[in-house]
């Protein structure tokens, strides 16, 4: 829930809802790199995701927890 999902190198992106679902409209056909990230988790990048014109695809992500380094104040 609330993870940011974006198409790398573009302005296309979405935030996952409370169930983890997201939807990105009007992505051009071709091969894209998709990144999912959320605070406290390692970002996940999937390269070469194929997008076909006029089609809807499903892409799942599994994020792993990661310690957050806040630094000194």
Secondary structure, 3 states (H helix, E strand, C coil): CCCEEEECCCCCEEECCCCCCCCCCCCCCEEEEEEEECCCECCEEEEEEEECCCCCCCCCCCCCECCCCCCCC
